[in-house]
């Protein structure tokens, strides 16, 4: 096996292991967080030498306080100490999604309808994978979006690789009103 083949194999194996750990952690923490009145927005594990486990959570109304982050952190830390789904040392980081938040759940695209977002797909739709435009809600399991060019699209939620709101004056004003 050549060097590049070995590097590629290591990368694929490492990526699968990380995805499995993330799914296991998400499955482990979601029920107790729901019982505490929180929803998991995103679970992400980054780093090789120094791993960081990032948990984003919020109340169903989209709020999260410092006290809430502390409460979630203590519960997640206790669960992970018992289950130990990550090999080696890592730092736990609990936060709210923030203003220019990631859009990870189908309901996020409906809730943030009217605001600008970036969406990246796994597979191309209409010849491209990356879109930027205004969210227009949902149609079944598809995201409705109007691109900056004025095109209206239906993007399959199942193909979303990553998506996030774009920080605009309108988003800041809306966040200020709801705070």
DOSE-237621 format. One record per residue: residue in one letter; x, y, z of N, C-alpha, C, O in turn. Coordinates in pm, 1 decimal. Example, Ala and Ser with C-alpha at 12.3 -4.5 7.8 and 13.67 -1.06 7.14 Angstrom:
2
   nutor       n_xx       n_yy       n_zz      ca_xx      ca_yy      ca_zz       c_xx       c_yy       c_zz       o_xx       o_yy       o_zz
       A     1319.0     -569.0      780.0     1230.0     -450.0      780.0     1320.0     -330.0      780.0     1423.6     -331.9      846.5
       S     1285.0     -225.0      708.0     1367.0     -106.0      714.0     1290.0        3.0      787.0     1340.9      113.8      803.9
***
This chain:
179
   nutor       n_xx       n_yy       n_zz      ca_xx      ca_yy      ca_zz       c_xx       c_yy       c_zz       o_xx       o_yy       o_zz
       X       85.3     -117.5        0.0        0.0        0.0        0.0       89.4      123.1        0.0      183.7      131.7       78.7
       X       60.3      218.1      -87.7      137.7      341.1      -96.2      106.1      435.2       18.7        8.6      416.3       91.4
       X      189.4      536.0       33.8      172.7      633.8      141.6       37.8      703.4      133.3      -30.4      716.2      235.0
       X       -3.0      749.2       13.8     -129.6      820.9        0.6     -248.3      730.0       27.9     -349.1      774.2       83.0
       X     -237.1      604.3       -9.9     -345.2      509.1       20.5     -358.5      489.6      170.4     -469.5      483.2      223.3
       X     -244.9      480.1      238.8     -247.0      463.3      384.4     -304.9      586.4      452.1     -384.0      574.8      545.7
       X     -265.4      705.0      404.9     -318.6      829.7      461.8     -468.6      837.3      440.8     -542.6      871.9      532.9
       X     -514.5      804.9      319.6     -656.9      808.0      289.5     -733.4      708.6      377.5     -838.6      742.1      431.9
       X     -680.8      587.0      391.4     -745.9      485.1      473.9     -754.1      531.2      619.5     -856.9      512.8      684.7
       X     -645.3      591.6      671.1     -647.3      642.9      808.2     -754.0      751.0      822.6     -828.9      752.4      920.3
       X     -760.7      841.2      725.4     -857.8      950.6      730.2    -1000.8      897.4      730.8    -1082.2      940.5      812.4
       X    -1032.0      805.0      641.4    -1166.9      748.2      633.2    -1201.7      675.0      761.8    -1311.9      691.7      814.2
       X    -1110.1      594.3      813.5    -1135.0      519.6      937.7    -1156.1      615.5     1054.1    -1246.9      596.3     1135.0
       X    -1071.8      719.3     1062.9    -1083.3      817.7     1169.5    -1215.3      893.8     1159.6    -1280.6      918.4     1261.0
       X    -1254.9      931.3     1037.3    -1380.7     1003.8     1017.1    -1499.8      918.2     1058.1    -1591.8      967.8     1123.1
       X    -1499.5      791.3     1021.3    -1609.4      701.3     1060.8    -1615.6      685.4     1211.4    -1723.9      687.2     1269.9
       X    -1500.6      669.8     1274.4    -1496.0      655.2     1419.7    -1552.4      779.5     1488.0    -1627.5      768.4     1584.9
       X    -1516.7      897.6     1438.0    -1567.0     1023.1     1493.8    -1717.7     1033.5     1475.6    -1788.8     1071.5     1568.6
       X    -1768.0      999.8     1355.0    -1912.6     1004.3     1330.8    -1986.9      908.1     1422.6    -2092.9      942.1     1475.0
       X    -1932.3      788.6     1442.5    -1995.8      692.4     1532.9    -1999.3      745.2     1675.7    -2100.2      730.8     1744.7
       X    -1889.4      806.3     1720.8    -1885.0      863.2     1856.0    -1986.5      976.0     1869.8    -2054.4      986.3     1972.0
       X    -1997.2     1060.4     1767.9    -2092.0     1172.3     1772.3    -2235.0     1120.1     1781.9    -2313.4     1168.4     1863.7
       X    -2269.4     1022.1     1699.1    -2404.7      965.1     1704.1    -2432.5      900.6     1838.9    -2541.7      915.7     1893.7
       X    -2334.4      828.7     1892.9    -2351.1      764.5     2023.5    -2373.4      869.9     2132.6    -2459.9      853.5     2218.7
       X    -2295.6      976.7     2128.2    -2309.2     1084.1     2227.3    -2445.0     1151.8     2213.2    -2512.8     1177.2     2312.8
       X    -2484.4     1180.7     2090.2    -2614.3     1245.4     2067.6    -2728.1     1157.4     2119.8    -2819.3     1206.4     2186.4
       X    -2722.6     1028.7     2089.8    -2824.9      935.8     2138.0    -2825.0      927.2     2290.6    -2930.4      911.2     2352.0
       X    -2708.6      937.6     2350.6    -2694.4      927.6     2495.7    -2748.6     1050.8     2567.7    -2815.4     1038.3     2670.3
       X    -2720.2     1169.1     2514.6    -2754.3     1291.6     2588.4    -2891.4     1349.0     2554.5    -2946.1     1426.0     2633.5
       X    -2948.3     1314.1     2439.6    -3074.2     1376.4     2397.6    -3189.6     1349.6     2494.7    -3255.4     1445.1     2535.9
       X    -3217.7     1223.5     2533.8    -3332.0     1203.6     2625.7    -3319.9     1279.0     2758.1    -3416.0     1344.2     2798.7
       X    -3204.5     1272.6     2827.8    -3197.9     1348.9     2953.1    -3204.9     1500.5     2933.1    -3262.6     1571.7     3015.4
       X    -3146.1     1549.5     2823.6    -3157.5     1693.2     2797.4    -3301.9     1732.9     2770.5    -3348.0     1836.7     2818.0
       X    -3373.4     1650.3     2694.2    -3516.0     1677.3     2670.8    -3592.5     1678.3     2802.2    -3679.5     1762.9     2822.7
       X    -3560.9     1585.0     2891.3    -3626.2     1580.5     3022.3    -3599.0     1707.6     3103.5    -3682.0     1749.9     3184.0
       X    -3482.0     1767.5     3081.1    -3445.1     1890.4     3151.6    -3502.6     2014.9     3083.3    -3488.2     2126.0     3134.1
       X    -3568.1     1995.8     2967.5    -3627.9     2108.6     2897.3    -3538.8     2169.8     2790.2    -3561.5     2283.4     2748.4
       X    -3437.5     2095.8     2745.1    -3346.0     2145.5     2641.6    -3354.3     2058.3     2517.5    -3394.1     1942.0     2523.9
       X    -3316.0     2116.5     2404.6    -3305.5     2043.2     2279.1    -3161.5     2048.3     2231.9    -3095.9     2152.0     2242.2
       X    -3112.2     1936.8     2180.2    -2977.3     1932.7     2123.5    -2982.9     1995.8     1984.9    -3064.1     1956.3     1901.2
       X    -2896.9     2093.1     1961.2    -2887.6     2157.7     1831.0    -2775.6     2092.8     1749.9    -2793.8     2061.7     1632.2
       X    -2660.4     2072.5     1812.6    -2549.2     2010.9     1741.0    -2452.5     1946.3     1838.7    -2430.5     1996.4     1949.0
       X    -2395.3     1834.4     1796.3    -2285.9     1768.8     1866.5    -2171.7     1759.9     1767.0    -2188.9     1709.0     1656.2
       X    -2054.9     1809.5     1806.5    -1940.3     1807.5     1715.6    -1814.0     1775.2     1794.1    -1792.7     1826.9     1903.8
       X    -1730.8     1689.6     1736.9    -1602.8     1651.8     1796.4    -1493.0     1696.0     1700.7    -1490.3     1653.8     1585.1
       X    -1402.3     1781.2     1748.7    -1295.4     1832.4     1664.0    -1160.2     1805.3     1727.8    -1150.4     1775.1     1846.8
       X    -1055.6     1816.8     1645.6     -918.7     1803.9     1694.2     -869.3     1661.2     1694.8     -947.1     1566.5     1706.2
       X     -739.9     1647.5     1682.3     -675.3     1516.2     1690.2     -593.4     1505.3     1817.7     -617.0     1417.2     1900.4
       X     -498.0     1594.1     1832.8     -414.0     1595.5     1953.1     -494.8     1641.8     2074.1     -493.9     1577.7     2179.2
       X     -563.5     1752.1     2057.8     -644.5     1811.6     2164.6     -789.6     1810.6     2117.6     -831.7     1898.7     2042.6
       X     -865.6     1711.3     2161.5    -1004.3     1697.5     2117.8    -1095.0     1792.7     2195.0    -1075.3     1818.2     2313.8
       X    -1196.0     1844.8     2123.1    -1297.7     1930.2     2184.5    -1433.7     1874.5     2144.8    -1464.3     1860.5     2026.4
       X    -1514.4     1843.1     2244.9    -1652.3     1798.8     2222.8    -1741.4     1919.6     2244.0    -1751.5     1972.7     2354.6
       X    -1806.2     1962.4     2135.5    -1893.4     2079.5     2141.7    -2038.4     2032.9     2141.5    -2080.9     1959.6     2052.2
       X    -2113.6     2075.9     2242.0    -2256.8     2049.7     2251.7    -2327.4     2184.6     2243.5    -2303.5     2272.9     2325.8
       X    -2414.8     2200.3     2143.5    -2499.3     2319.0     2136.1    -2640.2     2276.4     2174.0    -2693.2     2178.2     2122.0
       X    -2699.4     2351.7     2265.1    -2834.5     2319.0     2310.7    -2910.7     2448.2     2336.3    -2852.3     2556.0     2347.1
       X    -3042.5     2434.5     2345.6    -3128.0     2550.1     2372.8    -3262.2     2501.7     2425.3    -3296.3     2383.9     2414.0
       X    -3336.8     2593.4     2482.1    -3475.4     2565.8     2520.7    -3560.0     2561.7     2393.2    -3516.2     2613.1     2290.3
       X    -3678.0     2503.2     2396.6    -3763.1     2499.1     2276.5    -3794.4     2637.0     2218.6    -3821.8     2648.9     2099.2
       X    -3790.7     2741.7     2302.1    -3817.0     2876.7     2251.2    -3692.0     2941.9     2192.0    -3696.6     3057.5     2150.1
       X    -3580.5     2868.6     2188.4    -3458.1     2919.0     2128.2    -3364.8     2991.7     2223.1    -3263.9     3047.2     2179.5
       X    -3396.0     2992.8     2351.4    -3312.1     3064.0     2447.0    -3215.6     2968.9     2517.4    -3237.6     2847.9     2524.4
       X    -3108.7     3027.6     2568.9    -3012.4     2953.8     2650.3    -2940.4     3055.9     2737.6    -2894.1     3159.0     2688.7
       X    -2931.4     3026.8     2865.5    -2864.3     3115.8     2959.7    -2730.8     3055.1     3001.1    -2702.5     2938.9     2972.4
       X    -2650.8     3134.0     3067.8    -2524.8     3082.6     3122.0    -2553.0     2972.7     3222.9    -2482.4     2871.9     3227.5
       X    -2656.7     2992.3     3303.9    -2694.3     2890.5     3401.8    -2737.4     2761.6     3331.1    -2707.4     2651.3     3376.7
       X    -2807.9     2777.6     3219.6    -2848.8     2662.2     3141.3    -2729.6     2586.9     3085.6    -2727.4     2463.9     3087.8
       X    -2630.1     2659.6     3035.6    -2507.6     2596.0     2985.2    -2438.2     2517.8     3096.6    -2389.4     2406.9     3074.5
       X    -2434.3     2576.0     3215.5    -2372.4     2508.5     3330.3    -2448.4     2381.1     3364.4    -2388.0     2276.2     3386.6
       X    -2580.7     2390.5     3368.5    -2665.4     2275.5     3399.7    -2645.3     2163.0     3296.5    -2629.6     2046.5     3333.1
       X    -2646.1     2199.1     3169.3    -2626.2     2100.5     3061.9    -2486.7     2040.8     3070.8    -2470.1     1919.7     3056.6
       X    -2386.6     2124.0     3094.2    -2248.9     2077.7     3104.0    -2231.4     1976.0     3216.1    -2164.6     1874.3     3197.3
       X    -2290.4     2002.2     3331.8    -2278.6     1910.1     3444.9    -2345.2     1776.4     3415.4    -2291.4     1671.1     3449.6
       X    -2463.4     1780.4     3351.5    -2533.4     1656.9     3320.7    -2457.5     1577.0     3215.0    -2437.6     1456.5     3230.5
       X    -2414.9     1644.4     3107.0    -2343.2     1576.5     2998.8    -2211.5     1519.3     3050.5    -2175.9     1406.2     3017.4
       X    -2140.0     1595.1     3130.2    -2012.5     1549.6     3185.9    -2031.2     1422.6     3269.3    -1953.1     1328.1     3257.7
       X    -2134.1     1420.8     3352.4    -2160.2     1302.7     3435.5    -2193.8     1181.4     3348.3    -2145.3     1071.3     3374.6
       X    -2276.1     1200.3     3245.1    -2310.3     1088.9     3155.6    -2187.7     1036.5     3081.5    -2168.1      915.5     3070.9
       X    -2106.3     1126.6     3030.8    -1989.1     1085.4     2954.0    -1883.7     1020.0     3042.4    -1809.6      933.5     2995.8
       X    -1875.8     1059.7     3169.2    -1782.5      994.8     3261.3    -1819.4      848.0     3279.8    -1731.6      762.5     3292.1
       X    -1949.2      819.0     3281.7    -1995.6      680.6     3300.6    -1982.6      601.0     3171.4    -1929.9      489.8     3172.3
       X    -2030.2      656.8     3060.4    -2033.9      584.4     2932.7    -1899.7      584.1     2859.6    -1867.7      486.8     2791.3
       X    -1822.1      688.8     2872.2    -1688.6      701.9     2812.9    -1684.2      669.5     2663.0    -1611.6      578.9     2622.0
       X    -1761.9      743.2     2579.8    -1766.3      712.3     2437.0    -1649.3      768.2     2354.8    -1637.4      737.5     2236.2
       X    -1563.9      849.0     2416.0    -1451.7      910.1     2345.0    -1322.0      857.4     2405.2    -1300.4      866.5     2526.1
       X    -1236.5      802.7     2320.6    -1107.7      755.2     2371.6    -1013.5      873.3     2388.8    -1007.1      962.0     2303.7
       X     -941.9      873.5     2497.8     -846.3      980.6     2524.6     -909.4     1101.2     2590.5    -1029.4     1104.7     2617.9
       X     -825.0     1199.6     2614.9     -869.5     1322.6     2681.4     -939.2     1415.6     2581.9     -910.3     1413.7     2462.3
       X    -1029.6     1495.4     2633.1    -1101.0     1594.6     2551.9    -1154.7     1703.6     2642.6    -1170.6     1683.4     2763.0
       X    -1182.5     1818.3     2584.7    -1247.5     1927.2     2656.6    -1393.9     1929.5     2616.2    -1426.4     1911.9     2498.8
       X    -1481.9     1951.0     2712.1    -1625.0     1963.5     2685.8    -1660.4     2111.3     2679.1    -1626.6     2188.7     2768.6
       X    -1728.4     2148.9     2572.5    -1770.9     2287.2     2552.7    -1921.9     2286.9     2529.0    -1969.2     2226.8     2432.5
       X    -1996.6     2352.5     2614.8    -2141.5     2362.7     2600.6    -2175.6     2508.0     2572.7    -2128.8     2598.4     2641.9
       X    -2258.3     2529.6     2469.7    -2293.2     2666.6     2433.6    -2431.8     2673.8     2372.3    -2493.8     2572.4     2340.1
       X    -2478.4     2797.6     2357.1    -2599.5     2821.0     2280.4    -2558.4     2827.0     2133.6    -2439.9     2842.9     2104.2
       X    -2652.6     2814.8     2041.4    -2617.4     2822.4     1900.0    -2572.4     2961.7     1855.4    -2503.2     2973.0     1754.2
       X    -2608.9     3066.5     1926.4    -2568.7     3200.6     1888.5    -2658.5     3260.2     1781.5    -2753.5     3196.4     1736.0
       X    -2628.0     3382.2     1741.8    -2711.9     3452.6     1644.2    -2698.8     3391.6     1505.6    -2799.0     3358.4     1442.4
       X    -2575.3     3376.8     1458.0    -2554.7     3319.4     1324.0    -2537.3     3168.4     1336.3    -2435.3     3110.9     1298.1
       X    -2637.5     3109.7     1389.1    -2643.0     2971.0     1432.6    -2637.3     2870.4     1318.0    -2673.9     2900.8     1204.4
       X    -2590.5     2749.5     1350.6    -2602.5     2642.0     1253.1    -2748.6     2598.4     1244.4    -2821.5     2602.8     1343.5
       X    -2789.7     2557.3     1127.8    -2925.3     2506.0     1105.1    -2910.2     2354.6     1089.0    -2863.4     2307.1      985.6
       X    -2949.4     2280.2     1190.4    -2923.4     2136.4     1191.7    -3049.7     2051.2     1190.3    -3044.9     1932.3     1159.0
       X    -3161.7     2112.2     1224.0    -3287.2     2038.1     1231.5    -3384.0     2094.0     1127.7    -3376.8     2211.8     1093.0
       X    -3473.8     2010.5     1078.8    -3569.9     2053.2      978.0    -3647.0     2176.1     1026.7    -3669.8     2269.5      949.9
       X    -3686.5     2176.2     1152.4    -3765.3     2287.5     1205.0    -3688.4     2419.2     1206.6    -3749.6     2525.9     1206.0
       X    -3553.5     2413.3     1208.5    -3473.9     2536.0     1206.5    -3498.7     2615.8     1078.5    -3503.0     2738.8     1081.3
       X    -3514.8     2545.6      966.6    -3532.8     2613.0      838.0    -3669.3     2681.3      829.8    -3684.9     2781.7      760.3
       X    -3767.5     2626.7      900.9    -3899.1     2689.3      905.5    -3898.2     2806.4     1004.8    -3949.2     2914.7      975.8
       X    -3840.4     2782.5     1119.9    -3836.2     2883.6     1225.7    -3763.9     3009.9     1180.1    -3803.1     3120.0     1218.4
       X    -3660.5     2996.4     1100.0    -3579.9     3109.3     1057.0    -3614.1     3154.4      914.9    -3533.7     3218.6      847.3
       X    -3734.2     3119.6      871.7    -3783.3     3163.8      741.3    -3780.0     3316.4      734.9    -3815.9     3384.2      831.2
       X    -3736.9     3369.5      621.3    -3726.9     3513.8      604.0    -3586.2     3567.0      625.3    -3557.5     3682.4      593.2
       X    -3498.1     3483.2      679.5    -3360.7     3526.1      704.4    -3265.4     3459.7      605.6    -3296.3     3355.8      547.3
       X    -3149.4     3521.7      588.2    -3050.3     3470.6      494.0    -2969.7     3357.6      555.6    -2940.2     3356.5      675.1
       X    -2934.7     3261.5      468.7    -2858.5     3145.7      514.5    -2765.5     3096.7      404.5    -2784.0     3126.7      286.6
       X    -2665.6     3020.8      446.1    -2580.1     2945.9      355.1    -2613.1     2799.1      376.3    -2624.7     2752.4      489.6
       X    -2628.0     2726.8      265.5    -2658.8     2583.8      272.3    -2562.2     2511.5      180.4    -2545.4     2548.7       64.2
       X    -2498.5     2407.4      233.7    -2411.1     2322.6      153.6    -2469.0     2181.8      154.5    -2501.4     2126.9      259.8
       X    -2481.1     2124.7       35.5    -2539.9     1992.1       19.1    -2432.6     1885.9       -4.3    -2322.1     1916.8      -48.8
       X    -2466.4     1761.4       26.0    -2379.0     1647.8       -4.3    -2372.4     1625.8     -155.2    -2264.3     1606.9     -211.0
       X    -2488.6     1628.3     -221.1    -2498.4     1606.9     -365.4    -2552.6     1733.8     -430.5    -2635.4     1803.8     -372.3
       X    -2505.5     1762.4     -550.6    -2547.1     1882.7     -621.7    -2695.2     1878.6     -658.8    -2748.7     1773.3     -693.8
       X    -2759.9     1992.9     -650.7    -2896.3     2014.1     -698.0    -2887.8     2127.7     -798.7    -2833.4     2234.2     -769.7
       X    -2941.7     2103.9     -915.8    -2935.1     2202.1    -1024.2    -2791.2     2245.6    -1050.6    -2763.7     2362.9    -1075.9
       X    -2699.6     2147.9    -1044.2    -2561.3     2172.0    -1081.4    -2472.1     2235.9     -976.4    -2356.6     2267.2    -1005.3
       X    -2522.2     2256.0     -855.9    -2435.0     2312.5     -753.0    -2467.1     2257.1     -616.0    -2576.1     2205.4     -591.1
       X    -2368.0     2269.4     -526.7    -2381.0     2217.0     -390.3    -2395.1     2327.8     -285.9    -2445.7     2303.3     -176.4
       X    -2351.1     2448.6     -318.5    -2354.4     2557.9     -220.3    -2452.8     2665.3     -264.3    -2454.0     2709.6     -379.2
       X    -2535.6     2705.4     -167.5    -2637.7     2806.7     -194.8    -2634.3     2912.8      -86.6    -2597.9     2886.9       28.0
       X    -2673.0     3032.3     -125.9    -2688.2     3143.0      -32.1    -2815.3     3215.6      -72.7    -2836.6     3244.7     -190.4
       X    -2899.6     3244.7       26.0    -3022.1     3315.8       -4.3    -3113.9     3321.8      115.4    -3074.9     3291.5      228.1
       X    -3237.6     3361.8       88.1    -3337.7     3378.9      193.2    -3416.0     3249.3      211.2    -3463.9     3190.0      114.6
       X    -3428.0     3206.9      336.0    -3508.8     3088.9      366.8    -3656.1     3124.5      351.6    -3700.5     3231.3      393.9
       X    -3731.3     3032.6      290.2    -3874.3     3055.5      267.3    -3961.2     2950.7      336.3    -4080.3     2939.4      307.1
       X    -3902.2     2874.4      427.4    -3978.5     2773.4      499.4    -3955.2     2634.7      443.8    -3848.4     2603.8      391.1
       X    -4058.9     2550.7      456.7    -4048.2     2409.6      419.4    -4162.2     2367.6      329.0    -4270.8     2425.5      331.7
       X    -4135.4     2266.4      249.3    -4237.5     2195.6      174.3    -4204.8     2048.4      192.0    -4108.7     1997.5      134.4
       X    -4285.7     1980.6      272.1    -4256.4     1842.4      312.4    -4119.3     1840.4      379.5    -4097.9     1912.4      477.0
       X    -4026.3     1759.7      329.3    -3891.6     1753.2      387.0    -3789.9     1828.7      302.0    -3671.2     1796.1      302.2
       X    -3837.2     1929.6      229.7    -3749.8     2011.4      147.1    -3744.0     2153.4      201.3    -3842.5     2206.7      252.5
       X    -3626.7     2212.9      188.8    -3604.1     2350.7      230.9    -3635.9     2440.1      112.1    -3586.0     2418.4        1.6
       X    -3718.2     2539.2      135.4    -3749.3     2636.6       31.0    -3656.3     2756.0       49.3    -3640.2     2807.8      159.8
       X    -3595.9     2798.3      -60.7    -3497.8     2905.4      -52.7    -3503.9     2990.4     -179.1    -3522.3     2939.1     -289.4
       X    -3488.4     3119.6     -161.1    -3474.8     3209.7     -274.7    -3329.9     3256.2     -276.8    -3283.1     3320.3     -182.7
       X    -3259.1     3223.6     -384.9    -3117.6     3258.8     -394.4    -3100.8     3408.1     -417.1    -3196.3     3480.0     -446.5
       X    -2977.9     3452.0     -402.6    -2946.5     3593.5     -425.3    -2977.4     3635.2     -569.2    -2998.8     3753.4     -596.3
       X    -2979.8     3538.2     -661.8    -3013.4     3565.1     -802.0    -3163.9     3572.8     -825.5    -3207.5     3606.5     -935.6
       X    -3244.6     3541.5     -722.1    -3389.6     3544.9     -735.8    -3452.5     3411.1     -767.7    -3575.0     3401.0     -775.6
       X    -3370.8     3306.7     -786.6    -3424.4     3173.2     -814.3    -3484.9     3113.4     -687.7    -3430.4     3127.8     -578.3
       X    -3600.2     3045.3     -704.9    -3662.3     2974.1     -591.9    -3629.6     2826.4     -606.0    -3647.4     2766.5     -712.0
       X    -3581.0     2768.9     -495.5    -3535.0     2629.9     -497.7    -3601.7     2548.1     -388.9    -3646.1     2600.3     -286.7
       X    -3607.1     2417.4     -414.4    -3641.7     2319.3     -311.4    -3518.5     2233.4     -292.9    -3477.3     2162.0     -384.4
       X    -3459.1     2240.2     -173.4    -3338.9     2163.3     -144.0    -3374.9     2051.9      -46.3    -3437.6     2078.6       56.2
       X    -3336.7     1928.1      -75.4    -3371.1     1817.2       13.8    -3294.9     1826.3      146.3    -3171.9     1830.5      147.8
       X    -3368.2     1829.1      256.1    -3305.5     1836.8      388.3    -3211.3     1718.9      410.1    -3107.4     1733.8      474.4
       X    -3246.2     1603.3      357.9    -3163.3     1483.3      376.1    -3025.3     1497.6      312.9    -2934.8     1420.7      345.6
       X    -3007.5     1593.5      224.0    -2879.1     1615.0      156.9    -2796.9     1728.5      218.6    -2687.4     1757.5      170.4
       X    -2847.7     1793.4      324.6    -2776.6     1905.9      384.6    -2651.1     1855.5      455.9    -2657.4     1772.1      546.3
       X    -2538.2     1908.5      412.8    -2410.6     1877.0      477.6    -2388.4     1972.4      594.3    -2355.2     1931.0      705.3
       X    -2407.7     2102.4      566.0    -2402.8     2203.0      672.3    -2479.8     2325.7      625.4    -2490.2     2354.4      506.1
       X    -2533.0     2396.4      723.6    -2610.9     2516.7      694.9    -2601.7     2608.8      815.6    -2590.7     2563.6      929.6
       X    -2606.4     2738.4      788.4    -2604.8     2834.4      898.6    -2666.9     2965.0      854.5    -2667.5     2999.4      736.4
       X    -2719.6     3037.3      953.1    -2771.2     3170.5      926.6    -2655.2     3265.0      898.9    -2544.5     3246.2      949.4
       X    -2682.0     3365.6      818.7    -2583.2     3468.6      787.9    -2613.8     3589.5      875.5    -2728.2     3634.1      884.4
       X    -2511.7     3640.6      939.0    -2527.6     3756.3     1027.0    -2560.9     3879.5      943.7    -2477.9     3927.5      866.5
       X    -2682.4     3930.1      959.8    -2727.9     4049.7      889.1    -2788.2     4145.6      991.8    -2814.7     4107.6     1105.8
       X    -2809.0     4268.2      950.2    -2873.5     4366.1     1038.8    -3012.7     4318.8     1078.7    -3054.5     4338.2     1192.8
       X    -3085.0     4256.5      984.6    -3220.4     4207.1     1013.0    -3217.8     4097.0     1118.9    -3303.3     4093.4     1207.3
       X    -3119.6     4007.6     1109.6    -3108.4     3899.0     1207.0    -3073.0     3954.7     1344.5    -3129.1     3912.1     1445.5
       X    -2981.7     4048.2     1348.2    -2943.9     4110.4     1475.6    -3064.6     4180.6     1538.2    -3088.2     4168.1     1658.4
       X    -3141.0     4254.4     1457.0    -3259.8     4323.9     1508.3    -3363.0     4225.8     1560.7    -3422.2     4248.8     1666.2
       X    -3385.8     4115.5     1487.6    -3482.8     4015.1     1531.8    -3436.2     3947.9     1659.7    -3517.4     3920.5     1748.1
       X    -3307.4     3920.9     1670.8    -3253.2     3858.5     1792.7    -3264.6     3953.3     1911.4    -3291.9     3909.7     2023.3
       X    -3244.3     4081.3     1888.3    -3256.4     4180.2     1995.3    -3399.5     4190.3     2045.2    -3423.1     4204.7     2165.2
       X    -3495.3     4182.7     1953.0    -3637.5     4190.2     1991.5    -3680.3     4069.9     2073.8    -3763.1     4082.6     2164.0
       X    -3623.9     3951.9     2043.2    -3668.7     3831.1     2114.0    -3593.6     3810.0     2244.3    -3633.1     3725.8     2325.0
       X    -3486.1     3884.7     2266.6    -3406.2     3868.0     2390.1    -3470.5     3933.8     2508.0    -3416.5     3929.0     2618.5
***
